[in-house]
């Protein structure tokens, strides 16, 4: 994690994603193959991502099921006429105040980077935009944005991942 996370305002952004329910044990096998599958789907339809691929954590239960969307931001919302397979969804990443930080390193270090970011926000008195339900924490928007392409950079210790977690409106 960078020494000091940043607080930034982000605009709303349309996206396409493939949703999956995983556990901490299965996510490394299930989620990474969804990125190239979605990229191929978008390319076949002439849809160009306008930013890096991301994982959006919708529901988190660290000992149970995590509901995650593997997606790409798009320059425009998906046309309702586009033929979408059952597991491709479209949506909008909400506008608002986010806390962001950069992690440089292997994906298996992201849990520690995430814990550090959450602790920093708690220490700063921020209120995360989430609710706790019986099935886990429901996040309005909690992202891991993958800025490094493994095809271009095979050394995982150099991979860059931006964490971006939405705070409640006006929380600073």
C-alpha positions in Angstrom: 0.0 0.0 0.0 1.2 3.5 -0.6 2.2 5.5 2.5 -0.9 7.7 2.4 -4.2 6.7 0.7 -5.9 9.4 -1.3 -9.5 10.6 -1.1 -11.0 11.3 -4.5 -14.3 12.1 -6.1 -15.1 9.7 -8.9 -17.8 10.1 -11.6 -20.3 7.3 -12.3 -19.0 4.8 -14.8 -20.9 2.2 -16.9 -19.5 -1.3 -17.0 -20.0 -4.8 -18.1 -19.1 -7.8 -15.9 -19.4 -11.5 -15.2 -20.7 -12.2 -11.8 -19.6 -15.1 -9.7 -20.0 -16.5 -6.2 -16.7 -17.7 -4.7 -15.0 -18.5 -1.5 -11.6 -17.4 -0.4 -10.4 -20.8 -1.3 -11.9 -20.8 -4.9 -11.5 -17.2 -6.0 -8.0 -17.6 -7.4 -9.2 -20.4 -9.7 -12.6 -19.0 -10.6 -12.2 -15.3 -11.1 -9.0 -14.7 -13.2 -10.2 -16.6 -16.3 -13.3 -14.4 -16.4 -11.3 -11.3 -17.4 -10.2 -12.6 -20.8 -13.6 -14.2 -21.4 -15.3 -10.9 -20.9 -12.7 -9.0 -23.0 -13.4 -11.5 -25.8 -17.2 -11.0 -25.4 -16.8 -7.2 -25.6 -14.4 -7.3 -28.5 -16.8 -9.5 -30.6 -19.5 -6.8 -30.1 -17.2 -3.9 -30.8 -17.4 -2.6 -27.2 -14.2 -0.9 -26.1 -13.2 -0.8 -22.4 -12.3 2.7 -21.2 -10.2 1.6 -18.2 -8.5 -1.3 -16.5 -10.3 -4.6 -15.6 -11.6 -4.8 -12.1 -13.1 -7.0 -9.5 -16.1 -5.4 -7.7 -16.8 -7.0 -4.4 -20.6 -6.8 -3.8 -21.0 -9.1 -0.8 -18.1 -10.3 1.4 -18.2 -13.1 3.9 -14.6 -14.1 4.5 -15.6 -17.5 5.9 -18.5 -18.1 3.5 -19.4 -16.7 0.0 -18.1 -13.6 -1.7 -20.2 -12.2 -4.6 -17.8 -10.6 -7.0 -18.2 -9.0 -10.5 -15.2 -9.3 -12.9 -15.6 -6.3 -15.2 -14.5 -3.5 -17.5 -15.6 0.1 -17.5 -17.2 1.1 -20.8 -17.3 4.5 -22.5 -21.1 4.1 -22.8 -23.8 1.9 -21.3 -24.6 -1.4 -23.0 -27.3 -1.1 -25.6 -30.3 -3.2 -24.5 -30.2 -4.7 -28.0 -26.8 -6.3 -27.4 -27.2 -10.1 -27.0 -25.8 -10.8 -23.6 -25.2 -14.3 -22.3 -26.8 -15.1 -19.0 -23.8 -14.5 -16.8 -22.8 -11.1 -18.3 -24.3 -8.1 -16.5 -24.2 -4.4 -17.0 -24.3 -1.7 -14.4 -23.0 1.6 -13.1 -20.1 2.1 -10.7 -21.6 4.9 -8.5 -20.3 8.4 -8.4 -19.0 9.5 -5.0 -16.1 9.8 -2.6 -13.6 6.9 -2.7 -10.5 6.1 -0.8 -7.8 4.8 -3.1 -4.4 3.3 -2.7 -1.9 1.5 -5.0 -0.6 -1.9 -4.2 2.5 -3.1 -6.0 3.1 -6.8 -5.6 1.6 -10.3 -6.0 -2.2 -10.8 -5.8 -1.7 -13.0 -2.7 -0.6 -9.8 -0.9 -3.8 -8.0 -1.6 -5.5 -9.2 1.6 -2.9 -7.4 3.7 -3.1 -4.3 1.5 -6.9 -4.3 1.9 -6.7 -4.7 5.7 -4.2 -1.8 5.9 -6.5 0.4 3.8 -9.5 -0.4 5.9 -7.6 0.3 9.1 -6.3 3.6 7.7 -9.9 4.6 6.9 -11.2 3.6 10.3 -8.4 5.5 12.0 -9.2 8.6 9.9 -12.8 8.4 11.0 -14.2 7.5 7.6 -17.5 5.6 7.2 -17.4 3.0 4.5 -20.4 2.7 2.2 -21.5 -0.7 3.3 -24.2 -2.5 5.3 -23.9 -5.7 7.3 -26.5 -8.4 6.5 -26.7 -12.0 7.6 -24.9 -13.1 4.4 -22.0 -10.7 4.8 -21.0 -7.1 4.2 -22.8 -5.5 1.3 -20.6 -2.8 -0.3 -21.9 -0.1 -2.5 -18.6 -0.1 -4.4 -15.4 -1.8 -3.4 -12.9 -2.3 -6.3 -9.6 -3.9 -7.1 -8.5 -2.3 -10.4 -5.8 -4.3 -12.2 -3.4 -1.9 -13.8 -0.7 -4.4 -14.9 -1.2 -6.9 -17.7 0.3 -10.2 -16.8 1.1 -10.8 -20.5 3.3 -7.7 -20.5 4.7 -8.1 -16.9 5.2 -11.7 -15.8 6.9 -10.7 -12.6 4.0 -10.6 -10.0 6.1 -8.6 -7.6 5.8 -5.7 -10.0 2.0 -5.9 -10.6 0.1 -2.7 -9.8 -3.4 -3.0 -8.3 -5.4 0.1 -7.3 -7.9 -0.4 -4.4 -10.9 2.0 -4.5 -13.5 1.8 -1.7 -16.5 4.1 -1.6 -17.3 6.0 1.6 -20.7 7.3 2.6 -21.6 10.6 1.2 -19.9 13.4 3.1 -17.8 11.1 5.2 -14.3 12.5 5.7 
